[in-house]
Amino acid sequence: MKIAIVHPPQKYLVAPCHYPPTGAAYVVSCIRAWAADIVEQCDLLDLAGHTEDEALEAIKGYDIVGYSVVSSYWKDTLSLATKNIGNAYQIVGGAHTTITGETAPCFQTQFIGRAEKSIITFLRDFAAGCPKKLYNAEVIPLDDIPYPLFRAGKKLNYLGAERTAVIFSGRGCTHRCAFCAARAMYKGVEFRSTDNVVGEVDKWIERGITEFRFMDDAFTVSRPRVEKLCELFKPRHIRWACMVRVDQVDQGLLGKMKDAGCSEVAPGIESFDQDVLDAYEKQTTVAQNVSALHEFHEEGLHAHVFFLVSGPGEKYKKTIDLNIEAMERLKNKYARLLFSVMMPHPGTPIANNPAKYGVEIIEKDCSKYTQHQFLRIDGVVKKLEPWFPLRVLSMTSDQQMENLVRMREYMSTQERTLYALPGGGMYDSFAWSKAHKE
């Protein structure tokens, strides 16, 4: 049999080629390693930057087509799969189906949770002529999963090489931020062993890749583990980046990371208004945000800062005043600020109980959720009019929109004045889209 695991077209990604579908790649690596006796061909089709017609052409000729789906692309995936009915046996999995349990007639089989092992069970059932409609996760140690050595993504941010390998060294998160669905997808945190992680790094090095991005939600939760990885990374002379929490790093750890080749960190600052941080149940403080940005700068680490607006705890004028005042004071301390609008994705605490957070969901259609408010149409990135799916009840709708517009305008101004600074400039997603249209 021939099987394709599909990363479907994604209209909200500015540069779809930058982030390869690493999660789907783990599934494909398992199929190739553990089902080679029954699977003649297994391909990973990264169609994120393609049109629906191109995707339909790409998936022709396969006996089984599997889709890995997040909520923003559920409707688009349904459209693609519906038009492909009768051409292949179609299966679906990923964050959306795991969190919501949703499926559709165009999919004959659905997967819930991690599918690396359960898809092997399905394939053997399929070969025997008795596939089931539903397969739940069969949990296996992360170290047992073969390395997904497919293609690397294109150059990212301040990493210097043309290709960057994206790696998950662990899954899950220790915290329960109100805007995040990680706990709905993974109940706890599981790490690969440091030797296993470095084993994958070495395989990439053999292929000429020396730059890496670790996409774990909780990369720095275990200081001893990070220190051990730094010890192992240093003699390999690689460059790498990771996401961090500001309450899980200090200058001592950051210095070790920098010495081991770390060049960029991505902290979830979210806001410089403590009321907003508290409403998001972030369990961090403005003082920690400020201190961390100074520490990143002092260690020579480029900080790619995540920032949220139009969400719980936000106040008219006050929140934006605090944000802009802080960014003015700190504008040389970070390299890039990713400005996002709060979207209540399924599985997030805010989506589960909006009243608790003082908000109302006024747009429940996830296919419209684009945090960075741009859209790719026929390869061209277009800026959307400002909008929000979540009404913050402490403000009028006009006040909330004024906050959003004011923040966007400030970010756009800062991009033009700071972009050429040494170490990179500060810019929002709209500016980033202009710089990365390939």
C-alpha positions in Angstrom: 0.0 0.0 0.0 1.0 3.6 -0.5 0.3 6.2 2.2 0.7 10.0 2.3 0.6 12.0 5.5 -0.5 15.5 4.5 0.3 18.9 6.0 -2.6 20.8 4.4 -2.6 24.2 2.7 -2.4 27.0 5.3 -3.5 30.5 4.3 -2.6 32.2 7.5 1.1 31.4 7.4 3.3 34.2 6.0 6.2 31.9 5.1 4.9 28.3 5.1 8.2 26.9 4.0 9.9 28.1 7.2 8.4 25.6 9.6 8.4 22.0 8.3 5.6 19.7 9.7 7.7 18.1 12.4 4.8 16.5 14.3 3.7 14.7 11.1 7.3 13.8 10.3 7.5 11.8 13.6 4.5 9.7 12.4 6.0 9.1 9.0 9.3 8.0 10.5 7.4 5.5 12.6 5.5 4.1 9.6 8.7 3.7 7.6 10.5 2.0 10.5 7.7 -0.2 11.9 5.4 -1.0 9.0 7.9 -1.5 6.1 6.6 -5.1 5.6 3.1 -3.9 4.6 3.7 -0.3 3.4 5.3 0.0 0.0 5.6 3.8 0.1 5.1 6.4 2.8 5.5 10.1 2.0 5.2 13.3 4.0 3.5 15.9 1.8 4.1 19.5 3.1 1.4 21.4 1.2 1.3 24.4 3.6 2.2 26.9 0.9 0.1 25.3 -1.9 -3.4 25.9 -3.2 -6.2 23.4 -2.8 -6.0 22.4 -6.5 -2.3 21.8 -6.2 -2.9 19.7 -3.0 -5.5 17.6 -4.8 -3.0 16.9 -7.5 -0.3 16.0 -5.0 -2.4 13.4 -3.2 -3.4 11.5 -6.3 -2.4 7.8 -6.4 -2.2 7.0 -2.7 -4.2 4.2 -1.1 -4.4 6.1 2.2 -4.2 9.9 2.8 -3.8 11.1 6.3 -4.4 14.7 7.4 -2.8 16.3 10.5 -5.1 19.2 11.4 -5.2 22.2 13.8 -8.4 24.1 14.4 -7.7 27.1 12.2 -7.4 24.8 9.1 -10.2 22.3 9.9 -12.7 23.8 7.4 -10.0 24.0 4.7 -9.0 20.4 5.3 -12.6 19.3 5.2 -12.9 21.0 1.8 -9.8 19.2 0.5 -10.8 15.8 1.9 -14.3 16.1 0.6 -13.1 16.7 -2.9 -10.8 13.7 -2.6 -13.6 11.3 -1.6 -13.4 8.0 -3.6 -9.7 8.4 -4.5 -8.3 7.1 -1.3 -9.1 5.9 2.2 -8.8 9.1 4.3 -7.8 9.4 7.9 -7.4 12.4 10.2 -5.6 13.3 13.4 -3.8 16.1 15.1 -4.6 18.8 17.7 -8.1 19.6 16.4 -9.5 16.1 16.5 -7.8 15.3 19.8 -9.1 18.3 21.6 -12.6 18.6 20.1 -13.3 15.0 19.1 -14.7 16.3 15.8 -14.7 14.3 12.6 -16.6 14.2 9.3 -17.9 11.6 6.8 -15.0 12.3 4.4 -12.7 10.6 7.0 -13.1 6.9 7.5 -10.8 6.7 10.5 -10.0 9.2 13.2 -7.0 9.4 15.6 -7.1 10.9 19.1 -3.8 11.9 20.8 -0.3 10.8 19.8 -0.5 8.6 16.7 3.0 7.3 16.3 2.1 3.9 17.6 -1.7 3.8 17.0 -1.2 4.4 13.3 0.8 1.2 13.0 -2.0 -0.7 14.6 -4.4 0.9 12.1 -2.2 0.0 9.1 -2.1 -3.6 10.2 -5.8 -3.6 10.7 -6.2 -2.0 7.2 -4.0 -4.6 5.6 -6.1 -7.3 7.3 -9.3 -5.7 6.0 -10.7 -4.6 9.3 -9.8 -1.0 10.0 -11.7 0.7 12.9 -13.3 4.1 12.8 -11.4 5.4 15.9 -7.9 4.8 17.3 -6.9 6.3 20.7 -3.2 7.0 21.5 -0.9 4.2 22.4 1.7 5.9 24.5 5.3 4.9 24.0 8.5 6.5 25.3 9.6 9.4 23.2 13.1 7.9 22.9 11.5 5.0 21.0 10.3 7.2 18.1 12.7 7.1 15.1 14.3 10.4 14.2 12.2 12.3 11.6 15.0 13.3 9.3 13.0 14.8 6.4 13.7 18.3 5.1 14.8 21.3 7.2 13.0 24.6 7.2 14.4 27.7 5.7 16.5 30.2 7.6 14.7 31.6 10.6 15.1 35.0 12.2 18.7 35.5 13.4 20.0 32.0 12.8 22.5 32.4 10.0 22.3 29.2 7.9 20.1 28.7 4.9 18.4 25.6 6.6 17.3 25.1 10.2 16.2 21.7 11.6 13.1 21.9 13.9 13.2 19.5 16.8 10.8 18.7 19.7 12.9 17.5 22.6 9.9 17.1 24.8 6.1 17.5 24.8 3.6 19.2 27.0 3.9 22.1 29.5 4.1 22.5 33.3 1.8 25.6 33.3 -1.9 26.3 32.5 -1.9 29.6 30.8 -5.5 30.6 29.9 -4.7 31.2 26.3 -2.9 27.9 25.6 -4.3 24.4 24.7 -1.1 22.5 25.6 -2.8 20.8 28.6 -5.7 19.7 26.4 -3.3 18.0 24.0 -0.8 16.6 26.6 -1.7 16.0 30.2 1.8 16.5 31.5 5.4 17.0 30.4 7.5 14.2 28.8 11.1 14.7 27.7 13.4 12.8 25.4 16.7 11.8 27.0 19.5 14.2 26.4 21.5 11.4 24.6 18.5 10.8 22.3 18.2 14.5 21.5 21.9 14.8 20.7 21.6 11.7 18.6 19.1 13.5 16.3 21.3 16.6 16.3 24.3 14.4 15.1 22.2 12.9 12.3 21.3 16.4 11.1 25.0 17.4 11.3 25.9 14.5 9.1 23.5 16.0 6.5 25.1 19.4 6.7 22.6 21.1 9.1 24.2 23.0 12.0 21.3 25.2 13.0 18.4 24.1 15.2 15.2 25.4 16.6 13.7 23.6 19.6 9.9 24.0 19.6 9.2 22.6 23.1 6.7 24.6 25.2 8.8 23.8 28.3 12.4 23.6 27.1 13.8 25.3 30.2 11.6 23.7 32.8 14.4 21.4 34.0 17.6 23.4 34.6 19.8 20.2 35.0 18.5 18.9 31.7 19.2 22.2 29.9 22.7 22.3 31.4 23.4 18.8 30.3 22.2 19.6 26.8 24.5 22.7 26.8 27.4 20.4 27.8 26.7 18.1 24.9 26.0 20.9 22.4 29.1 22.9 23.0 31.7 20.6 21.3 29.4 20.2 18.3 29.6 24.0 17.4 26.0 24.3 16.5 23.7 27.3 16.7 20.2 27.0 18.2 17.1 28.7 19.5 14.4 27.8 21.9 11.2 29.0 23.6 11.6 30.0 27.3 9.6 31.2 30.3 11.0 34.3 32.0 10.6 32.6 35.4 12.7 29.6 34.4 15.9 31.3 33.3 18.5 33.5 34.9 21.8 35.0 33.8 23.8 32.0 34.9 21.7 29.6 32.8 21.5 32.0 29.9 25.3 32.3 29.9 25.7 28.6 29.6 23.1 28.4 26.8 25.0 31.2 24.9 28.3 29.5 25.4 26.8 26.3 24.0 25.6 28.0 20.8 22.2 29.4 21.7 21.7 32.6 19.7 18.0 33.3 20.1 15.3 32.8 22.8 11.6 33.3 22.5 9.9 34.3 25.7 6.2 34.7 26.2 6.1 38.2 27.6 2.4 38.7 26.7 2.0 42.1 28.4 3.6 44.7 30.6 0.3 45.1 32.5 0.2 42.9 35.6 -3.5 42.7 35.5 -3.3 41.1 32.1 -0.6 38.6 33.2 -2.8 37.7 36.2 -5.9 37.3 34.0 -4.0 34.9 31.7 -2.9 32.9 34.8 0.6 33.3 33.5 2.2 33.1 36.9 4.9 35.7 36.0 5.3 39.4 36.8 6.1 42.5 34.9 9.3 42.8 36.9 10.4 39.3 35.7 9.6 40.2 32.1 11.8 43.4 32.4 14.6 41.6 34.2 14.6 38.7 31.6 14.9 41.1 28.7 17.9 42.8 30.3 19.5 39.4 30.9 18.9 38.3 27.3 20.5 41.5 26.1 23.5 41.3 28.4 24.2 37.7 27.3 24.0 38.7 23.6 20.9 36.6 23.0 18.3 37.8 20.4 14.9 37.9 22.1 11.9 37.0 19.9 9.1 38.2 22.2 5.6 36.9 22.1 2.9 39.5 22.9 -0.9 39.3 23.2 -3.6 42.0 22.9 -7.4 42.1 23.1 -7.6 39.5 25.8 -8.6 39.1 29.5 -7.5 41.8 32.0 -6.9 44.5 29.3 -8.1 48.0 30.2 -8.9 50.9 27.9 -5.8 53.0 27.4 -4.1 51.8 30.6 -2.8 48.5 29.2 -1.6 50.0 25.9 0.1 52.9 27.8 2.0 50.5 30.0 3.0 48.4 27.0 4.2 51.3 24.9 6.0 52.9 27.9 7.8 49.6 28.6 8.7 49.0 25.0 10.1 52.5 24.7 12.3 51.9 27.7 13.4 48.4 26.5 13.4 48.8 22.7 17.1 48.0 22.4 16.9 45.0 24.6 15.0 42.6 22.2 15.3 41.8 18.6 11.7 41.1 17.5 8.2 41.4 18.9 5.5 39.1 17.6 2.3 40.9 18.1 -0.8 38.6 18.3 -4.5 39.1 18.9 -6.0 36.7 21.4 -7.9 33.9 19.6 -9.9 31.5 21.8 -8.8 28.2 20.2 -10.6 25.0 21.3 -9.0 23.5 24.4 -7.8 26.8 25.9 -9.2 27.6 29.4 -10.6 30.9 27.9 -12.6 29.0 25.3 -13.8 26.5 27.9 -15.0 29.1 30.3 -15.0 32.7 28.8 -17.2 34.1 31.6 -14.6 33.2 34.2 -12.1 35.5 32.3 -14.5 38.4 31.8 -14.8 37.9 28.1 -17.4 36.9 25.5 -16.6 34.8 22.4 -18.2 36.7 19.5 -16.7 34.7 16.7 -16.5 30.9 17.2 -15.6 30.0 13.6 -11.9 28.8 14.1 -11.3 29.0 10.3 -11.2 32.8 10.8 -8.7 32.7 13.6 -5.4 34.3 12.6 -3.6 35.7 15.5 -1.3 37.9 13.4 -4.2 39.2 11.2 -2.8 38.6 7.8 -3.9 36.3 5.0 -2.1 34.6 2.1 -4.1 34.7 -1.1 -2.6 33.1 -4.2 0.9 33.5 -2.7 0.4 37.2 -1.8 0.3 38.2 1.8 -2.4 40.7 2.6 -3.0 42.7 5.8 -6.4 42.2 7.2 -8.5 44.9 8.8 -8.1 44.9 12.6 -10.6 42.5 14.3 -11.0 40.4 17.4 -13.1 37.3 18.1 -13.1 37.9 21.9 -15.0 40.8 23.5 -13.3 42.1 26.7 -16.2 43.0 28.9 -14.3 45.6 30.8 -14.3 47.9 27.7 -16.7 48.9 25.1 -16.2 47.4 21.6 -15.0 50.8 20.4 -12.5 51.1 23.2 -11.2 47.6 22.6 -10.8 48.4 18.9 -9.0 51.6 19.7 -6.6 49.7 21.9 -5.9 47.2 19.1 -5.4 49.9 16.4 -3.2 52.0 18.6 -1.0 49.0 19.3 -0.8 48.1 15.6 0.1 51.6 14.7 2.8 51.8 17.3 4.3 48.5 16.2 4.4 49.5 12.6 6.2 52.8 13.5 8.8 50.9 15.6 9.5 48.5 12.8 10.5 51.3 10.4 12.8 53.0 12.9 14.4 49.9 14.5 14.7 47.4 11.8 18.3 48.2 10.8 19.7 48.3 14.3 22.6 45.9 15.1 21.1 42.6 16.2 17.9 43.2 14.2 14.9 45.4 14.7 11.5 45.2 16.3 8.7 44.4 14.0 5.2 42.9 14.1 3.8 40.2 11.9 2.8 42.7 9.2 6.4 43.9 8.8 7.6 40.3 9.0 5.3 39.4 6.1 6.8 42.1 4.0 10.3 40.8 4.7 9.5 37.1 4.1 7.2 36.7 1.1 9.0 33.7 -0.4 
